[in-house]
């Protein structure tokens, strides 16, 4: 990278995340105006958006090539009081906690407590939601049976399609006008609501155009005042771009990047989606601009590289909005999960890789930033060159890119009812979640603690941690004459808690739809303009709600232990097992050794355990899949944890697999940490035995010794490993390439390992930024030393 990019990279790495009250101040001022109170809800949200982009501070850093920040400077993080009103205690925790702190100045704290919190107290989305949810939901949430993504944020996992690369906002305004003109007030009882939504979209389009014009004027002034002629010319060129986009469709590579970035700032300023908006298949979107300009000679590879590197810095400037409580525990990171997709197939099913794919991979390796996250879609149609290039980045120990099976993702989306073309244009966002890019609103609703359900089943529906009767009384386990009897009770408990979760999801979605429309985001997603419906109200072409299963390895091994040790080999009785669990295995060393060392474990290509994995997954899937959501779509499952496997472990006691009280459960679909002992091929064979196509995403972590990828032969084995796994219709895999010795040394000598990056779940993070529990969990993962 050149000196400009080196400087920008150093600045973004040095930026300290802090809470900034600019957004909260503007939102509060707009909401206090008389005209706001008289407006419809969609128009209220548009008025907020307009106020934000008329008043928010503009920032242009030294040497920047792309402009726009969520706050008044890099790493200045806004709050969203209409969603979640932070308390004084929240601000103190954010400012003082050891891991993932956000600095809160006294001025910011005073403004929040004196002006913002008093106005929004009692009327935030979080408070509204918590008032309406039933007692059974609250009891399960408090016990850690499941979490709720919308508790402090709004629905996310939205990915842009092609619209901004083909149309400007002036074109979208013409479409809005046509949709308003087509409304039939005589026969359509929703015509007024649709008109208000479309008027709100129109106001938001004008607001972002105005924002870009404000930047154009500022850049013109800076160009006139710049002492350096070269920088003056750059600033003038940037001003011209801002006058062009987003009002009109982009015609150059630079215009396309800046257009996307204005849109990105618009989405994440409107609300705080979980997870961040992202451009999706960047190599596909930018390829026509890149190819045409390279051919004409108006752009060369080094100029494109520099622009992409500057683009990467913009993502890294944006730590995720602040999280406290359970939300912080389920996603304890600054990462905002904007996931760049590369590779895959074109809408006609042919290989989509191009020169830009490899240039972007170069940028990922050179920049080595946590954000944006990156992934490579790999199809049978893609050359091995793509996987080898990916492997060369993976072996640096960066944890990126993750690797996805395009052919499986397309099958998943087709099963869900997407068209073939929409499925091929799609991919994955957040950690691993599949969707139809630019056409789908796919909400993640929260994590579901499968090991906790096993614990509750063992106690006849009672949570032993709280003593509450959370589930139905399915029977004392000593009375079960067979494993099938016990499994039937477990399955009944799964259905019971899924039912509670889905009832809560639908209530929450209805509240969001009524009170928190997103007219700006709706501009960008097919078919919201055509239908006159908001993205949060079923306006997108497809509308899915995901529930994320956590702890598949732990619950498999727990059930395997029950089957093997109580019913099959009769190594112990129920009374002995229950006593050992109550004692956290203290004084039961022989039984502990039996369940840890002599019991079939998932991750070793052992059909005795792996058959249970498939059975558990099918029970969870059948309880969730196809159930209606509140937006005219359906519920689906995926299998990932972020950092929730640590939290779920804390609220779950000892289990028959040898998990001790409070110990972390397994993450994603990975085996229990250290339980996979027969090499990576065996682990992948186990993971591929259940039906990934029925999911919207599965997350598999593997930890490889660095020496495995040190040679070309090792990279060839890496390619074969991934190809073999994907040939079984598996969804995803990602790698840590680091030794246990290095990780332990980082704990002993942190000053030597400030830059050590590891793959956590669906994201990478600095090892020293992780909680001790998460550090220990990564250390305990099996380090594979051979293929």
N, C-alpha and C positions, 0 to 999 in steps of 0.2 A: 504494500500500500504506500501511497505517496505521503509527503509530509502533511498535507492538508487532512487527509483521512486519519493519519496517526494522531494528529492533534484532536480531531473530533472524537476519535475513539477514546483517547485518554480522558477527555472532558466528560464523556458520558459514564465512563467507569468510575470517575471521581465524584460524580454528582451524588449528593446525599438526599435520599427520599425525605420529603417533608410535607406536612399537611398545609394546604393553601386554601384560604376561604373565599377566593375570588368567585368561583362558580356559585357557592352557597349564598354569597351576598347578592349576586345578580338575580338568582332564582327567587330569593326571598323578596327582593324589591319588586320584581315583576308580579309576584303572587299577591302583593299587598295593594296593587292598583285596582281602582273601581272597575275598569273595563275587563280585567281578568276575571273578576267574580261574576260578571254578566255573561261571559263567553261559555260556549260548549266546552266539554273536556278536551276534545282534540284541538280546538283552537287555543285553549289555555296552554297546552303543551307546545303548540307552535309559537305562541307569544313568548314563552320561556326561551325557546330555541332562538327566536329572533333577538331577544334581549341579550342573550349570551354572546351571539356573534356580532352584535353591534358594539358591545362594550368590552369583551374580553381583551386583555392585553396582547399585543403582538410582540413576537420575539424573533430576532434574526441573529444567530450566533456568528462569530467570526469564522469566515470560510465556508459557511453553510451553502448548500446548493438546493436544498428542499426546505420549505418553510412550513411552520405550523406546529404548535404545541398544545397539549391538553391544558396546561397551566401557564402561568406567566414566564416560566423558565423550565429547563429540563429538570425532571425528577420532582417538580412541584405537583403534588397529588391533590386533586379536588375531592370534596365530599359531596354527597347527594342526599340532602336532608329530606327531600320528598320520599326517598326510599328508606333511609335509616338515619335516625337522629342519634348521633353519638352522645353519650353522657360525659360528664367531667371525668369519671373514672376511666371510661374508654380512652379519652385523650391522654390521660396519665399513663395508661398501660402502653398505648402506641408509642409514646415518647420514651419510655424507660425500659421496655422489655429488651432482653439480651439479643434475641433472634428476631430478625425482620422488623426493626423499629422504624417508626416514622417520626421525625422531629416535629414537635409542636411548639411554636414560639408562644410567649406570653400574650402577644398581641392577637395571634390567631385564636388562642384559647379564650381570651376575653371577648372577642367578637362573636365567637360561636356561642358562648354561654349567655351573653347579654342580648344578642340580637337574633341569632339564627335558631337556637334551640327553643326559646320561648314561643316563637311563632309556629314552629312545626310540631311541637310537642303534642302528641295525641292524634295527629293527622298524617303521620308518615305511613308509607306502605307497610312497613314491618309491623307497626302497632295495629293497623287495620287488620292485617292478616292474622296476627296472634289473637286478636279479640274474637275473630270469627271461627277459628279452628276449634273442633270439639275437644273435650277432655281426653278422650282415648288417644287422639293424635298427640296432644301435649305429653301424655304419659310415655308414649313410645319414643317420642323425640328426646325427652329428658333421660330416658334409660339408655339411649344410644342404639335403638333398634334401627333407626334411619336418621338421616339428616335432611335438611331442606336448603337447596341452593338459593331460593329467593328470599331467604331470611334477612340478608343484608344487601342483596344485589338484584338485578333483573335478568330475565331470560337472555341467554347468549347463544354461542355456537352458530352464529350467522356468518355466512361466507359469501363474498361478492361473486357474482357471475360475470357476464360479458357486458352488461348494460353501459357502464361508464366508458368503455373503450369504443363504443359505437354511437353513443348519444351524449349530447350536452344537456345541462339542466334546462336550457331554453326549449329543447326538444321534449323533455319530460313535462314541462309546463303546457305545451300544446296538447299532449296526451291527457293531462289533467283536465284541460278545458273541454276536450272532446268527451271525456267521461261525465263531466258535470252536465254538458249539453244533452247527453243521452239518458239522463235520469228521468224516470216516469213517476211523477208525484201522484198520478191518478191511480196507479195499480201497485206501486211498490211501497209498502209501509216503512221500509228502511231508507227511503230516498233522502229524507232530511239528514239522517245520520251519515249517509254516504257523502252527501254534499259537504257536511262539516269536516269530515275526514279529508276529502279532496282539497277543500280550501286550506286546511292545515298543511297538507303536503305542499301546496303551492307557496304558502308563506315561508316554509322551511327552505324550499328551493331558492327563493329570492334571498333569504338570509345567508346562505352559503356563498352565493354569487357575490353578495355585498362584502362578505368576509374576505374573499379573494381580492376584490377591488381595493379594500383597505390595505392589504399587503402590497398590491401593485403600487399604490401611492407611496407607501413607506419605502419600498425598494427604489422607486424613482428618486426620492429625496436622498436616500443613502448613496445612490449612484452619483448624484450631482455633487455630494460632499466628500466622496471617497478620494483620498490622496493618491491611491494606487490605480493607474489607468486600467490594469488588467482586472482588478476587483470591480472597478466602476463598470466595465463592460459586462462582467458576470451579473452584477446586480441589475443592470438594465435588461439583460436577457431574462432574468428571473421575473422581473416586473412584467415583461411581455407575456410570459407563460401564465402568470396570475390573471392578467386581463383576458386570456383566452379560455382557461379552464377554471372552474367547472361550467361556465356558461355555455361553452361550445364543446363539441367532441374533440378529443386530442388528435393531433396529426404527427407528433414526434414522440420519441422515446422519453424525453425529458417531460413533455406535457402529460404523458400517460402516468408517469410516476407521481408528479405533483398533483394531478387530478385525484388519483387514488388517495394520496395523503390528506388532501382536504376532506374527502369523504370519510376517511378513517377518523379524523378529528371530529367531524360532525357526529358520527355514530357514538363514539365514546364520551362525547360531551353531552349529548342529548340525555343518555342514561348510562349506567355502568353495567354493560352486559357481561354475563358470565358465560363464556369467556370472551375475550376481546374479538371484535370484528377483524377479519383478515382477507387478503386478496385471493386466497386459494391458490389456483394453478398459475403462478406468476409467469413461468416460462411460456405458457400457452397464451396468456393475455398480452404479454409484451413482445412476443415473437414477430408479429406483423410489422410493428414499428421498428424494431431492431433490424430485421432483415431488409426492409425498404431503405432505411437510412444507411446501412452498411453498403448496400448496392449503389446508392446515390453518392456516397462519400461524404454525407453531412454528419456522420457519426463513425467513430472507430471503436475498436474493442476496448481500448484503455479508457476512453471517455465513458463508455457504457459501464465499465467496471467501477469507475469512480462514482458515478451516479448511484449505482446499486449499493456501494459501500456507504454512501451518505444516507441512503434509504434505510439501511440496516441500523444506523445510528439513531434515526428517528424512532424506530420501534423501541430501541433500548433505553431511550430517554423517558419511557413511560412505565414506571412501576405500577403494579396493580393497585386499584383503590384499596384503602385500609380495611382490614378485617379483624374482628375481635371474637372472642368466645369460641363456640363450636365451629363457626365459619373459618376462623383462623386455623383451627386444628385440622379441618378437612382439606385446607389448601394453604399451607404455611410457606408461602413464597412470594417474592416480588413479581414473579413471572405472571404475565397476563395472557399467556397461551394463544397468541396469534401464530398460527401454524402455516408456514409456506409450503405448498404442495408443488412437487416437481415430477416430471416423467409421466407415466401412465399411458393412456391411449386417447386418441382423438374421437370425436363423435361418431366417425365411421368405423371405429375399432382398430385402426392402424396405430403403429408406434408413434408416440407423441414427442419423443426426445428430439432435441435440436441443439444447435450450437449454444444457444442461450442457457439451456439446461446445465451444461457443463461450466459455463461462465458463472452462473449463480452458485454452483457447487464450489467453485474456486473462492467466491466471495464468502461463503459460509465458513470455509476452512481458514481463510485469511483473517476474517474479522473476529472469529472465536468469541462471539457475544452470546449471552444467554437468551436474548430476545433479538429478533423473532425466533421462535422455534422453527425447526425445519424438518421436512420429511421427503422421502422419495417413494413415489408409487412405482411398483415393479409389476409388470405384466409379462406373460409369456411372449408378448410381442416385442418387449424391450431387449436390447442387446446386453450381454454380460458386461460390456464396458461400463454400463451405468452402475451395476452393482459393485464392480471393482473400484470405480471412482468413489463410490459411497464408502466402501470398506477402507480406503486410504484415509478418509476423514475420520471414520469411526475409530481406527486404530490409534489416533492421536490422543484418545482418552477424553474427548470432548463430550461424548454422549449424544451427539447429533451427527448426521440426520437419523431419525427413526425410519423404519422401513415398513411399507404397507403393500399388501397384495391387491393390486388393482382388480384382478379378475374376481377375487372374493368380494371386494367392495361393490362391484357392479352387480354381482349376484344378490348381495344383501339388499341393495336398493331396489332391484327388480322384484324381489320377494315382497317388499313393502309397498309395491304398487307404482313405482316410478316408471316413466317411459325409458326405453333403452338409451336414447340420446341423452336424456337428463341424467341417467345413471352414469354414463360414460363421461359426462362433463363434470361429475361430482368428485368427491374424495373425502378427506377427513379433516376435522378441526379439533380445537382444544387439545386433548391428549390423543384420542384414537377414534373419535366418534364420526360415523359416516353420515353424509347428507348430500342432497342435490343442490349444488352451489348456485346461489342466486335465485333459487326457486322454493326453498324450504325454510320453514321456521321449526327448528328442532331444539326443543327445550330439554335441558338436563334438570331433573327435579330433585335429585339427591341420592346419597349412597344408602345401600341396604346391607345390613350387617348379618350375613348368613351364619357366621359362627355364634352370634348372640342368639339367633333363633334356635340353634342346636342346644345351647345352654338352657334356654327357657323350656325346651322340650324335655330335657333331662329333669326339670323341676316342676313338671305337671302344669306348665303355663305361668309359673312364678319366676320373676326376675330375682335371683338370690342376692343381688347387690342392693336392691331397694326393698325387697320383700313384697312388692306389688304383684297382684295377679294381672299380668298384662295379656296373656293369651288364654285360650280355652283350656279347660281341664281335660287333657287328652289321656290322662292315666298315669299312675305311678309306674316307673319303668320296671320295677321288680316284677310287675304283673304281666309284662309282655312275654309271651311264650316263644316268640320268634323275632328275628331281625326285621321281618316284613311288618310285624305289628308295630315295632318301634318306628320304622321308616314312615309308616302311614301316619303316625302321630306327628312326626317332624313335618311331613308334607302338609298336614292340616294347619300347623302353626305358620308355615310359610304363607299359605293362602290367606290366613287371618291377617297377618301383618301387611301383606301386599294390599289387601282390601282397604285397610286403614290408610295406607300411604296414597293409594289412588283416589280415595274420597277427598283426602287433603289436597292432592295435586289439582283436582278439578275445581275445588273451591278457590284455591290460590290463583289458578289461571283465570277464573271468572273475575276475581277482584282486580288482577292486573289488567285484564281487557277493559274493564269499566273505568278504572282510575288512572292507568298509566299507558295510554297509547303512545306509539312512537312514529309520528307522521314522517319524520326525516328518514328513518330506516325504511319505512314502508315505500318511499320513493324508489328504492333500489332493488326491491325484491318482486319478481313476477309472482302473482298477478294482482298486486294490491291496487295499482292505479285503475286497472280494468274493472275490478270488482267494487272499488270504492270502500274497501275494508282494510282495517289496520293490520299490520304484521302481528300484533298481539291478539287480534280478534278473528283469526282464521283467514286473513287476506292472502297469505302465500299460497302457492300452488299445492304444496304439501305441508302438513302440520303434524309433527310427531312429538311425543313426550317420552323421554328415556328415564328409566330407573337403573341405577348402576349397582350391580352386585359386587360385593367385596368379600374376600376371604375364602375363595373357592378351594384353594389348597388346604387351608386349615379345616374347613368343614368336611372335605373329603377324607382327610386323614383321621379326623375325629370319628366319622361314621365307619371308616375302615377298622379302626381300633375296636369299636363296639362289635362289629360283625366278626372280626377275627378273634378277639380275646375273650369275648363273653359268649358268643353263640357258636363259632366255628371250632376253635381249639379248646374252649372253656378254660382258658388260662386263669381267669378270675371270675368272680360273681359280680352281679350288679352292686351288691352291698359293698364289696371291696373297692370297686371302681368309684362309687359315690363317696366313700370315706376318703379315698385318695384325693379326689377333687376338692372336697371340703378342706382337707389339710394341705392343699396346694402341693401334693406329692411329698411333703415332708414326712419322713418316717416310712415312706412306701418306695424305697429305692429300687427294689426288685421289679415292682410293677412299672415304675418309671422307665427302667432299662428295657423292659419288654415292649412298651408302647413306642419307645424311641428307636430301638435297634432291631426289633424282631417282628415288626408289624408292617404289612404292605403300605407303602407310601406313594402318593401321587408324585410323578416326575421321574420315574425310573422305568417306564415302559412296562409296568406290571399291570396286567389286565384286572387283577383282583381289586386294586385301588382305582384304576382308571375307569372301570365300569361304573363305579360310584360317582366319579366326577360327571360323567355323562348323565347319570340318573338325577343327580342334584340339579344340574343345569336345566334339564328338561322340566323338573318340578318348578323351578323358579320361572323359567320361560313361559310355561303354560299358565302360570298364575298371573302373568303380566301381559303377554303379547296379545295385541288386538283389542285390548280393553279401550273403550272410547275416552278421549280427553275432552276438554271443554271447548276446543277450537275446531271441531269437526274432523279431527284426526284420531290417531290411535297411540296407545302406549307401546313401547318397545323396551328391550333390555340391552345393556352393554355391561362389560365387565372391566372396571378400572377403579383405582382408589385415590389418585393424587396422593395426599398424605393421610387420608382418612383411615388407612389400615393401622396407623399408630394410635389414633383416637379410639377406634373400635376395639383395639387390643386393651386399652386402658379400662374400658367399661365392661369388658368381658372377663370372666374368671377363668379358672383352670378348666381344661377340656380333655377329653379322652385321648387326644393325639399327643399329649405331653406338653401342650401350651400351658404355661403357668399364669397365675393371676396377674393381669395387667400387661402381659407380654404381647408384643405386636403380632397381629395376625398376618397371614400371607397377603401379598399385594397382587392386584390384577388377576391373571390366570397363572401366575408363576407358582411353582411349588413352594411349600413352606421353606423358609430360609435354612439352607443346609441339608434339606431332606433329599434333594436330587443328587445322587451319588454315582450315577452310571454314565456321566458324560452328557454333552449337550444334545446329541442325537436322541438319546433316550428321553430327555426332558421334553424335547420338541415332539417326539412321537406321542408322549402322554398328552401334551397340550392340544394336539390335533385330533384327539379321539372324540371330542364332543363337537356339535354342529355349529361352527362359527357363523355360518350363513344365516342362522336364525337371530343373530345379534345385530347390533349397529356398531359393534366394535369390541375387540378384546385386546388386552395389553399384556405382553409377555416380555419380561426382563431376563437377560442372560448376562453373566459376568465372565469375561474371558481374560485369561492371562495374556499380557502384552506380547509374549514370545510367540503366541499362536498366529498372530498376524504380521510378524516381523518380515516374512519372506513372501515372494510371489506365490510360492506353493501354498502358504498359509492363506493368502487372499483367495486363491482358487478354491480351497476347502471352505472358506467363508461363503463364497458364491454358491457352492454346492449345498451347504447347510441351509441357506435361506431358500434356494430354489426347491430343495426337498421338502421343507416345511410348507412352503406355499403351494406345492403340488397337492397337498392334502386339504386345500381350501382354508388354510389358516389366514387370519386377518392381518396380524402385525407382529413385529419383533423389534427389539432395541437392545443395545449392548453397552455395558460398562466394560472398558478395557483398562483395568487397574488391578494392582495386587493388594491382597490383604495387608501385606507388610507396609505398603505406601500409606494405606488408610490409617493404620495404627500409628505410624510415624507422624502423620498429620495431627493426630490427637496429642501426641507427646511433644511435638515441635511445630505448633501452628504457624509460627513466624516463617517457616520454610515452605509452607504449602498454601499461601494466601490465594493462589490462582488455581488450586486443584478443583476441577469440575467433575461432577459425577452425574450419572443418570439416576433420577429418583423414581419417578413413575412416568407420566407422559411429558416430562420436562427435565431439563438439566439445571443444576444449581451448584453454587460453590459449596464444597463439602463442609467448610467451616461455618457456613450460614445455617446448617441444618441443626435441628434439635438433637440432644444426645441420644434420644430413643431412635431417631431416624438414622443417625450415624451408625448406631449399633446394628440396626436392621440391615443396612447396606454392607457392613462388614461381615455379617453372618451369612449373606448370600453365597452360594457355592461358587468358588472360583474354578471355572473349567480350564483344565490344563492340557486337554487334547480333544481332537474332533472325533 
